[in-house]
Amino acid sequence: MSDTSSMAKGWKINLLLLLTLIVVAVVLWWLEYRDARHVQEEKASRAISTMTPKAVTRVQFWRPEAEKGKEGTTWTILPQGIGPDGRGEPNGHWQITAPEPIRTRDAAVNQLLGVLGESYDQKVADTVADSAQFGLDKPMAVLTVQDGGGHTLQLSVGQSAPASKKQYLQIGVDGPVVLLSAKAVGGLLQNLEDLRDKTLFANQVTPSIQRIIRERPNERMVLERGPDKPWQLVAPMVDLAAENRVEGWLNALMQANGSGFVALKAEEAFQTAKPDWTFVLETEKGGKETVRIQRKEANLLAWREGEPDAMVLDMYLAEELDRAAMELVALRPLGNHDAPVKLQVTHQDKTLTTAKKDGQWPKPVWAGVEEIVTRDAGRAVKPKSHGEAWLTIIAFQEKEQWVIPFWKEGETITLAPPNRPVELELSHYQAEAFMDTVKALFPSE
């Protein structure tokens, strides 16, 4: 046999093997696809509903009362964005409308509707002759949903199946009873209270807040900011505010959550005592939100505007609610002014002056002087009478200059920032570092 014939025969064998592999691969893929499709079709045949959560236009959720002998309560929940006439587009948020309008936790409602996309594990009865057999005579929850086409579906949760962690669920008013896993039915076993929004403030978009008013007995604090402008303290004094401190305080308030609710109306609570705190948040678009808070034994009670009862808050939040205005003012001696290009220091009738060259101080010690006027001090304090200044720094910037006197009383060093109604006190470590700087500048001391 020639070499050419041997090569041709070899290529034919290799091609045949390749075709065989391709055929085997295609057959295996088809078998896997068929099995997967069969599983999907079989799962779809056990679907709780063909209605999707996005299609729901009305929700009614009933849960029994915790106390025996009392009838349960049914809440009606509607998607926001749809008007009374049924027109509009849902915006992804929900609103409890009955028995009273109350703020709603979207995630809890979405969890409630999650059962629509579940598939049951097993059908146990096509019809129900004895509802008590499955605990449906006293259901644990009843969910009724309706879509835009007027189609309605009722789901009733019965008792747990014997020797099983699965739950009986009736699909429809007179429909079949199926078994559903505890995880799949979990959303239906939420308490009604779990559907309520427990954040202290409804507005969680802090950049939109332009004005904060906090009223306490004998005090009113107001913080304001305009578009692209920093926070300013307007009352009880007019002063610069520290951006990071105000934002941190505001975020702490936005993140505050209640632990429950008390059936006590605001008008009843405030008949004998005024609120300990009243907060008003105003947004750039004219929105306004009011929350009143009162100490009550070991807790705090908060009345959110438009809510029928009080939300319970932990007492630790009182520290944030009581944040003093002095803790929110700007602690930088030069405020919003740029760093100086020239410095003058006067101490014990001696004056030293220097300027930056190519953006650098001629001696490192002057960087310590710059730092003390451009970094945040330890805290703000109310101004008081002082004697002659222990030291004075004049900071120059182009055509402006700012005079900053310092006083030393024991180990405490206080300064008066220019044109502001407060004084700033250096921290212990700042005071120690500044003393070293002064000794380096005036070694004869």
C-alpha positions as CSV (number, residue, x, y, z in Angstrom):
1,M,0.0,0.0,0.0
2,S,1.4,3.4,-0.9
3,D,2.0,6.2,1.6
4,T,-0.7,8.2,-0.1
5,S,-3.3,5.5,0.4
6,S,-2.3,5.1,4.1
7,M,-2.6,8.8,4.8
8,A,-6.1,8.9,3.1
9,K,-7.3,6.0,5.2
10,G,-6.0,7.6,8.4
11,W,-7.8,10.9,7.6
12,K,-11.0,8.9,7.0
13,I,-10.7,7.1,10.4
14,N,-10.0,10.4,12.2
15,L,-13.0,12.1,10.5
16,L,-15.3,9.2,11.4
17,L,-14.2,9.4,15.0
18,L,-14.8,13.2,15.1
19,L,-18.3,12.8,13.6
20,T,-19.0,10.1,16.2
21,L,-17.9,12.4,19.0
22,I,-20.1,15.2,17.6
23,V,-23.1,12.9,17.3
24,V,-22.6,11.6,20.9
25,A,-22.2,15.2,22.2
26,V,-25.4,16.3,20.4
27,V,-27.3,13.3,21.8
28,L,-26.1,14.0,25.3
29,W,-27.0,17.7,25.0
30,W,-30.4,16.9,23.7
31,L,-31.1,14.4,26.5
32,E,-30.0,16.9,29.1
33,Y,-32.1,19.6,27.5
34,R,-35.1,17.3,27.4
35,D,-34.7,16.4,31.0
36,A,-34.3,20.1,32.0
37,R,-37.3,21.1,30.0
38,H,-39.3,18.2,31.5
39,V,-38.3,19.4,35.0
40,Q,-39.3,23.0,34.1
41,E,-42.6,21.9,32.7
42,E,-43.3,19.7,35.7
43,K,-42.4,22.6,38.0
44,A,-44.5,25.0,36.1
45,S,-47.4,22.6,36.4
46,R,-47.1,22.9,40.2
47,A,-46.9,26.7,40.1
48,I,-48.9,28.5,42.8
49,S,-50.0,31.1,40.3
50,T,-49.3,32.5,36.9
51,M,-49.8,36.1,38.3
52,T,-46.5,37.9,38.8
53,P,-45.8,40.3,41.6
54,K,-45.4,43.1,39.1
55,A,-48.9,42.5,37.8
56,V,-50.5,42.9,41.2
57,T,-52.6,46.1,41.6
58,R,-54.2,45.3,45.0
59,V,-53.2,43.3,48.0
60,Q,-55.2,42.3,51.0
61,F,-53.4,40.5,53.8
62,W,-55.1,39.1,56.9
63,R,-53.5,37.8,60.0
64,P,-55.1,36.6,63.3
65,E,-54.8,38.6,66.5
66,A,-52.3,37.4,69.0
67,E,-54.9,37.4,71.7
68,K,-57.4,34.6,71.5
69,G,-61.0,35.5,70.9
70,K,-60.2,38.6,68.9
71,E,-60.8,38.8,65.2
72,G,-57.9,39.2,62.9
73,T,-57.1,42.4,60.9
74,T,-57.0,42.8,57.2
75,W,-54.7,45.3,55.6
76,T,-55.1,46.7,52.1
77,I,-51.9,47.5,50.2
78,L,-51.7,49.3,46.9
79,P,-48.8,50.0,44.6
80,Q,-47.8,53.6,44.5
81,G,-48.0,55.4,41.2
82,I,-51.5,54.0,40.4
83,G,-54.4,56.4,40.9
84,P,-57.9,55.7,42.3
85,D,-59.1,55.2,38.7
86,G,-56.6,52.4,38.3
87,R,-54.5,54.3,35.8
88,G,-50.8,55.0,36.1
89,E,-47.6,53.0,36.4
90,P,-46.3,51.4,39.6
91,N,-43.1,53.1,40.9
92,G,-41.8,50.1,42.9
93,H,-43.2,51.3,46.2
94,W,-46.2,50.2,48.2
95,Q,-48.7,51.9,50.5
96,I,-50.9,50.5,53.2
97,T,-54.2,52.3,52.8
98,A,-56.6,50.5,55.1
99,P,-57.6,50.3,57.9
100,E,-55.5,53.5,58.0
101,P,-52.8,54.9,55.7
102,I,-49.4,54.1,57.2
103,R,-45.9,54.0,56.0
104,T,-45.0,50.7,54.3
105,R,-41.8,48.6,54.1
106,D,-41.5,47.7,50.4
107,A,-39.2,44.7,51.0
108,A,-41.8,43.1,53.3
109,V,-44.6,43.4,50.8
110,N,-42.3,42.0,48.0
111,Q,-41.5,39.1,50.3
112,L,-45.3,38.6,50.9
113,L,-45.8,38.4,47.1
114,G,-42.9,36.1,46.6
115,V,-45.2,33.1,47.1
116,L,-46.8,33.8,43.7
117,G,-43.6,32.6,42.0
118,E,-43.2,29.4,44.1
119,S,-44.1,25.9,43.1
120,Y,-45.7,23.5,45.6
121,D,-44.1,20.2,46.6
122,Q,-47.1,18.0,46.6
123,K,-50.9,18.2,46.1
124,V,-52.7,16.6,49.1
125,A,-56.4,17.3,48.2
126,D,-58.3,18.6,45.2
127,T,-61.2,19.8,47.3
128,V,-61.6,20.4,51.0
129,A,-64.3,18.4,52.8
130,D,-63.1,19.2,56.3
131,S,-61.2,22.5,56.6
132,A,-60.1,21.6,60.2
133,Q,-58.1,18.7,58.8
134,F,-55.6,21.2,57.3
135,G,-56.0,24.0,59.9
136,L,-57.9,26.1,57.3
137,D,-60.8,26.6,59.7
138,K,-58.5,28.9,61.6
139,P,-55.9,29.9,59.0
140,M,-52.6,31.4,60.0
141,A,-52.8,34.0,57.2
142,V,-54.9,34.8,54.1
143,L,-53.5,36.7,51.1
144,T,-55.7,38.0,48.4
145,V,-54.2,39.6,45.3
146,Q,-55.7,41.2,42.2
147,D,-54.2,42.2,38.9
148,G,-55.1,44.9,36.4
149,G,-57.4,42.6,34.5
150,G,-59.6,42.0,37.6
151,H,-58.4,38.5,38.2
152,T,-58.3,37.6,41.9
153,L,-56.4,34.9,43.8
154,Q,-56.8,33.9,47.4
155,L,-54.1,31.9,49.3
156,S,-54.8,30.6,52.8
157,V,-52.1,29.2,55.1
158,G,-53.1,26.3,57.2
159,Q,-51.2,24.3,59.8
160,S,-47.9,22.4,59.5
161,A,-48.3,18.9,58.1
162,P,-47.7,16.1,60.6
163,A,-44.1,14.9,60.8
164,S,-43.1,17.6,58.3
165,K,-41.9,21.1,58.3
166,K,-44.0,21.8,55.3
167,Q,-47.1,24.0,55.4
168,Y,-50.6,23.4,54.1
169,L,-51.7,26.1,51.6
170,Q,-55.1,26.3,49.9
171,I,-55.0,27.9,46.4
172,G,-58.2,29.7,45.7
173,V,-61.4,30.0,47.9
174,D,-62.5,26.4,47.1
175,G,-59.3,25.2,45.4
176,P,-56.8,22.5,46.1
177,V,-54.6,22.1,49.2
178,V,-50.9,21.7,48.6
179,L,-47.8,21.4,50.7
180,L,-45.3,24.2,50.5
181,S,-41.8,24.4,52.2
182,A,-41.5,26.6,55.3
183,K,-39.1,28.9,53.3
184,A,-41.5,29.4,50.4
185,V,-44.4,30.2,52.7
186,G,-42.3,32.3,55.1
187,G,-43.5,35.6,53.6
188,L,-47.1,34.8,54.4
189,L,-46.2,34.3,58.1
190,Q,-45.0,37.8,58.7
191,N,-46.8,39.8,61.3
192,L,-48.7,42.8,60.1
193,E,-46.3,45.0,62.0
194,D,-43.5,43.7,59.9
195,L,-45.0,45.3,56.8
196,R,-44.7,48.8,58.4
197,D,-41.7,51.0,57.7
198,K,-39.8,51.5,61.0
199,T,-37.4,54.1,59.9
200,L,-37.6,57.3,61.9
201,F,-37.8,59.5,58.9
202,A,-39.4,58.7,55.6
203,N,-36.9,60.8,53.6
204,Q,-33.7,58.7,53.3
205,V,-32.1,60.8,50.6
206,T,-29.9,63.1,52.8
207,P,-28.6,65.3,49.9
208,S,-32.1,66.5,49.3
209,I,-32.5,67.8,52.8
210,Q,-31.9,71.6,52.9
211,R,-33.1,72.5,56.3
212,I,-33.1,70.8,59.7
213,I,-35.1,72.2,62.7
214,R,-34.8,70.7,66.1
215,E,-36.9,72.1,68.9
216,R,-36.3,71.2,72.6
217,P,-37.8,72.9,75.7
218,N,-36.3,76.3,75.8
219,E,-34.1,75.8,72.6
220,R,-34.4,75.9,68.9
221,M,-31.6,74.7,66.6
222,V,-31.8,75.4,62.8
223,L,-29.3,74.2,60.2
224,E,-29.6,75.3,56.6
225,R,-27.8,74.8,53.3
226,G,-28.4,76.0,49.8
227,P,-27.7,74.3,46.5
228,D,-24.0,73.6,46.3
229,K,-23.4,75.4,49.6
230,P,-22.1,74.1,52.9
231,W,-24.2,73.7,56.1
232,Q,-24.7,76.8,58.2
233,L,-25.9,77.1,61.7
234,V,-28.8,79.6,61.9
235,A,-30.0,79.2,65.5
236,P,-29.3,79.3,68.4
237,M,-26.4,81.3,66.8
238,V,-25.3,82.1,63.3
239,D,-22.0,80.3,62.5
240,L,-20.3,77.9,60.1
241,A,-21.2,74.2,60.5
242,A,-18.8,71.3,60.2
243,E,-19.9,69.4,57.0
244,N,-18.7,66.0,58.3
245,R,-20.2,66.4,61.7
246,V,-23.6,67.5,60.4
247,E,-23.7,64.8,57.7
248,G,-22.7,62.2,60.3
249,W,-25.4,63.4,62.7
250,L,-28.0,63.4,59.9
251,N,-27.0,59.9,58.8
252,A,-27.4,58.6,62.3
253,L,-30.9,60.0,62.5
254,M,-31.8,58.6,59.0
255,Q,-30.6,55.1,60.1
256,A,-32.6,55.1,63.3
257,N,-35.2,52.3,63.4
258,G,-38.1,51.6,65.7
259,S,-38.6,48.2,67.4
260,G,-42.4,48.3,67.5
261,F,-45.5,50.4,67.9
262,V,-47.8,51.6,70.8
263,A,-51.4,52.5,70.3
264,L,-51.1,56.0,71.7
265,K,-52.2,59.0,69.7
266,A,-50.1,62.2,69.8
267,E,-52.9,64.4,71.0
268,E,-53.3,62.1,74.0
269,A,-49.6,62.0,74.8
270,F,-49.1,65.7,74.6
271,Q,-52.0,66.8,76.8
272,T,-49.9,66.7,79.9
273,A,-46.3,67.2,78.6
274,K,-44.8,68.7,75.4
275,P,-42.5,66.6,73.2
276,D,-38.9,66.4,74.4
277,W,-37.8,66.8,70.7
278,T,-39.6,68.0,67.6
279,F,-37.7,67.5,64.3
280,V,-38.7,69.1,61.0
281,L,-36.9,68.2,57.8
282,E,-37.4,70.3,54.7
283,T,-36.2,69.4,51.2
284,E,-35.1,71.5,48.2
285,K,-38.4,70.8,46.5
286,G,-40.5,72.1,49.3
287,G,-41.2,68.8,51.0
288,K,-41.6,68.8,54.8
289,E,-41.6,66.1,57.4
290,T,-42.3,66.4,61.1
291,V,-41.5,63.9,63.9
292,R,-42.2,64.5,67.6
293,I,-40.4,62.4,70.2
294,Q,-41.0,61.9,73.9
295,R,-39.2,60.0,76.7
296,K,-41.5,57.3,78.1
297,E,-40.1,55.2,80.9
298,A,-37.2,53.1,79.5
299,N,-37.9,53.9,75.8
300,L,-38.6,56.8,73.4
301,L,-41.9,57.2,71.6
302,A,-41.9,58.9,68.2
303,W,-45.0,60.2,66.4
304,R,-44.4,60.5,62.7
305,E,-46.7,62.9,60.9
306,G,-49.8,61.2,59.5
307,E,-49.3,58.0,61.6
308,P,-52.1,56.8,63.9
309,D,-49.8,55.6,66.7
310,A,-46.3,55.9,68.2
311,M,-43.2,54.1,67.2
312,V,-40.9,52.7,70.0
313,L,-37.3,53.7,69.8
314,D,-34.3,52.6,71.9
315,M,-33.2,55.0,74.6
316,Y,-29.6,55.1,73.2
317,L,-30.9,57.3,70.4
318,A,-31.4,60.1,72.9
319,E,-27.7,61.0,72.7
320,E,-28.1,61.7,69.0
321,L,-31.3,63.6,69.4
322,D,-29.7,65.8,72.0
323,R,-26.7,66.6,69.9
324,A,-25.6,70.1,71.1
325,A,-25.2,72.9,68.6
326,M,-21.6,73.4,69.8
327,E,-20.8,69.9,68.6
328,L,-21.9,70.7,65.0
329,V,-20.0,74.0,64.4
330,A,-16.9,74.1,62.2
331,L,-13.8,73.5,64.3
332,R,-11.3,74.8,61.7
333,P,-10.0,78.2,62.9
334,L,-9.8,79.6,59.4
335,G,-13.3,78.3,58.5
336,N,-13.7,78.0,54.7
337,H,-10.8,80.2,53.9
338,D,-7.8,78.9,52.0
339,A,-4.5,78.0,53.7
340,P,-2.3,81.1,54.4
341,V,0.6,82.0,52.2
342,K,2.1,84.2,54.9
343,L,2.2,83.9,58.7
344,Q,3.0,86.3,61.5
345,V,3.3,85.1,65.2
346,T,3.6,87.5,68.1
347,H,4.5,86.1,71.5
348,Q,5.8,88.0,74.6
349,D,6.4,91.2,72.6
350,K,8.4,89.3,69.9
351,T,7.1,89.0,66.4
352,L,8.2,86.6,63.7
353,T,7.0,86.7,60.1
354,T,7.6,84.4,57.1
355,A,6.0,83.6,53.7
356,K,5.9,80.5,51.5
357,K,8.3,80.2,48.6
358,D,7.2,77.9,45.8
359,G,4.4,76.7,48.1
360,Q,6.8,75.7,50.9
361,W,7.6,77.3,54.2
362,P,11.3,78.1,54.6
363,K,11.5,76.2,57.9
364,P,9.5,73.0,58.9
365,V,8.5,74.6,62.2
366,W,6.2,77.0,60.3
367,A,4.2,74.0,59.0
368,G,3.2,73.5,62.7
369,V,1.9,77.0,62.8
370,E,-0.1,76.5,59.6
371,E,-1.5,73.2,60.9
372,I,-2.9,74.8,64.0
373,V,-5.0,77.3,62.0
374,T,-6.1,75.0,59.2
375,R,-6.9,71.7,61.1
376,D,-10.0,71.1,63.2
377,A,-9.6,72.0,66.9
378,G,-10.7,69.7,69.7
379,R,-14.0,71.3,70.5
380,A,-16.1,74.6,70.4
381,V,-16.9,76.5,73.5
382,K,-18.8,79.6,74.4
383,P,-16.7,82.8,74.4
384,K,-15.7,84.2,77.8
385,S,-13.7,87.1,79.1
386,H,-9.9,86.7,78.8
387,G,-6.9,88.9,79.6
388,E,-4.2,89.8,77.2
389,A,-3.6,87.2,74.5
390,W,-0.8,84.7,75.3
391,L,0.0,84.5,71.6
392,T,-1.4,85.9,68.3
393,I,-1.2,84.5,64.8
394,I,-2.0,86.6,61.8
395,A,-2.7,84.5,58.6
396,F,-2.4,86.2,55.3
397,Q,-4.0,85.1,52.0
398,E,-3.7,87.3,49.0
399,K,-5.6,90.5,49.9
400,E,-7.1,89.2,53.2
401,Q,-5.7,88.6,56.6
402,W,-7.1,87.1,59.8
403,V,-6.1,87.8,63.3
404,I,-6.3,84.8,65.7
405,P,-5.6,85.4,69.4
406,F,-4.7,82.5,71.7
407,W,-5.0,82.2,75.5
408,K,-3.3,79.7,77.7
409,E,-4.9,78.8,81.0
410,G,-3.0,75.9,82.7
411,E,-2.7,73.2,80.1
412,T,-5.7,74.5,78.1
413,I,-5.2,76.5,75.0
414,T,-8.1,78.4,73.5
415,L,-8.3,80.5,70.4
416,A,-10.8,83.0,68.9
417,P,-11.5,82.2,65.2
418,P,-12.1,85.4,63.2
419,N,-15.6,86.8,63.0
420,R,-17.3,83.9,64.7
421,P,-19.4,83.7,67.8
422,V,-17.5,80.8,69.4
423,E,-14.1,80.0,70.7
424,L,-12.1,76.8,69.9
425,E,-10.2,74.7,72.4
426,L,-7.3,72.7,71.3
427,S,-7.2,69.0,72.1
428,H,-4.6,67.8,74.6
429,Y,-2.3,66.4,71.9
430,Q,-2.8,69.6,69.7
431,A,-1.9,71.7,72.7
432,E,1.3,69.7,73.4
433,A,2.4,69.8,69.7
434,F,1.7,73.6,69.5
435,M,3.7,74.2,72.7
436,D,6.7,72.4,71.0
437,T,6.2,74.6,68.0
438,V,6.1,77.8,70.0
439,K,9.3,76.8,71.9
440,A,11.0,76.1,68.6
441,L,10.0,79.6,67.3
442,F,10.9,81.4,70.6
443,P,13.7,79.3,72.2
444,S,14.3,81.9,74.8
445,E,11.0,81.1,76.6
